[in-house]
Every structure is written in C-alpha cells, then in structure tokens.
Amino acid sequence: MEICAVSRSLPAVLAFGLFLWVLLMPGETAAGSPVLGGPCAYQRYPGRARILSITPVTPPGETGTVFEVRYSFHPEEKNRETFAQTEGRTFLLTLKNGTYPSQKFLDKYRIEKGRVFDCSLQVITKGTCTPTLFEFTGIDLGDYGTR
C-alpha cells in the first residue's frame, strides 16, 4: 500500500501552520488588552513639551467640538534613533484611542497655549509596536470620561 505524497507531507504542513499561528497570533497583556507585534522595548528620553496651538474642530459626523492640540518636544538629550528626531517638528496631542481632547479634558489638565509639561519620548528599540510614544507627566491620555 502506497501513501500519496500529500499524505506524507501533511504532518509537516500542519506543524508549520501551527508554528505560524503561534508566532503571529496576538497575545494578551496582564491587563487583558491585546498585544500586537509581540513584546516591545522602548528607550525613554525625558524632556519637555510646549503647547503651541489649540484649535477647535468639529469632526465629520459628530456634533460636539473637540480640539486639535499641537505641541513641540524638546528632549534633555538628543536621542540616538534617527527616525525619531524631534527637532523642528510639531506633534498632535490625541487620546490613546486617537481622538481629539474635549474642552473638559483641556480644563481638567490645564492645557493651554504656551504651557510647558514634563514629558518623555519613548522610542522603540525591540519589537514591532508603535515606533514612538509620548508620555505626559500629569496628563492621563486614557481619560475618556472627560469627553
């Protein structure tokens, strides 16, 4: 009795498929939120963020006004990663879910033009997560209760 070529290679194909599934499937963090791109590591660069402008906008399909907040970041020391240079650039302050802050959010965290906040730039050094992140001291970008 002869086994066809497909039947002989089936265990190898299944093993390879299982390997890819384990490698590529999203994991979970301790808090239960999905991790996309595997475990990541970041280099932290402390500095200061200066609020440059606050402009009211009404996104399409919404009735309320939110604010486009632009800021500059000035690190205490120049970062080594060329893709994450901040000199001469402006950045958009958004909540963790990508939405613009509301007036309540601006009031709660006293965000106003010209104000300077302690901030750190997180630059990815390992993994495939978001390449750069900003963390503001005293501002909770996950505070959705102020929307």
N, C-alpha and C positions, 0 to 999 in steps of 0.2 A: 504494500500500500504506500503510495507516494503522497507526500504533503506538498501542496502547491506553494509557490514562492511567497504569496501573500500571507498565507497562514504561518509560515516560518518567521516572517518579519513582524507579524502583529504584536508580539510581546515588546519588541524594541520600539515600535511606533507608539504603543500605549505608554511605555516608560518615558519616552521623550515628551509626549503630550503632558503627562503628569508633572514632569520636571518644569516645563514651560508654565503650566498653570500655577504651580507653587511660586515660581520666580516672579511672575507678572501679576498675580492677584493682589489687590490692595489689602494691607494689613489693618490692624487696629491699634490705636494708642491706648495708654492706660485709662484715658478719659472716655474711650469708646468712639472717638472720631476717626474716620478713615485716614490712613497714611498712604499717599500716592507717591510713587517713586522710591519707596524704601526709606531706610533710616538715613537721615541727613545730618551733617555737621556744619556749623557756621563759625566764622571768625567775627568777633564783636569789636566794633570801632566806636567808642564813646565820642560824643560831640554835642553840638547844639543845633537846633532847628529854629529858624526865624520865619514867622508867618509873614508872607509877602503880600497876599491879597485874599479877600473873601468876597466872592461874587454870588449873588442869589441866582438860582436857576430853577426851572420847573421841568423836570424830565418828562418826555412824551408819555402819555397815558397816566400821569399822576396829577393830583390836584394840589398838593402842598408844595411849598417852596423849600428847597434844600440849598446847600451852599457848596460851591467849588472853592476849596481852600488850597492855596498854593504856598509852598514853603521852600526854603533853601536849607541845605545841611552842610555844616562845617565841622569836620572831624578834628579831634585833638591831634591826631597823627594821620599822615597820608596812608591810605590802605594800599596793600601790595597787589590787589587784584585789578588789572587794567580795565576789565569790563564793568567795574563798579565805581569808577571815579565820579565824584560828586561836584567837583569844582565847576562853577559856571552853569550848573543845571538847576532846574526847579522841579519840584515833585508835587504830586496831588495827594492830599490827605483824604483817605477814604476809610470807612469802617472795614472790619475784617471781611465782611461779605461783599465788599466792593461798592457799597452805596455811599452817597454823599451825606455828610452830617446835617442834622436839623438845627434850627435856632436853639432849641432846648439843649442840644449837645454842646453847641458853642458856648452857651451861657453857663452850663454846668462846669465845663472845664476851662472857662475864662479864656477862650480862644479869640484873639483879636489881632488885627493887623499890627505888625511891629513887635509883638510879644515873642520872647525867646524861651524855648523849652529845652531842658536837658533831654537828649535823645541819643540813641545808638543805632548805628547801621550794622545789620547782620548780613555778612556776605558768605554765600555757600562755599564750602571747601570740600564737601563729600556728599554724594548722592545726586538726585535729580529733582529736588523740591524747588520751591520758589528761589530764584537766584539771589535776590536782595530783599530784605525786610527792614522796616524802621520800627523801633520801639520807643515810644514817648514816655518819659517819666511823668506820672500823674495824669495821663490820659488813657482811658480804657477804650481801645478801638473795637472792643467786643460789646460795648454798652449799647444794646439795641433798644433798651427801654426808654431812651430819650427821643425816639423817632416819632 
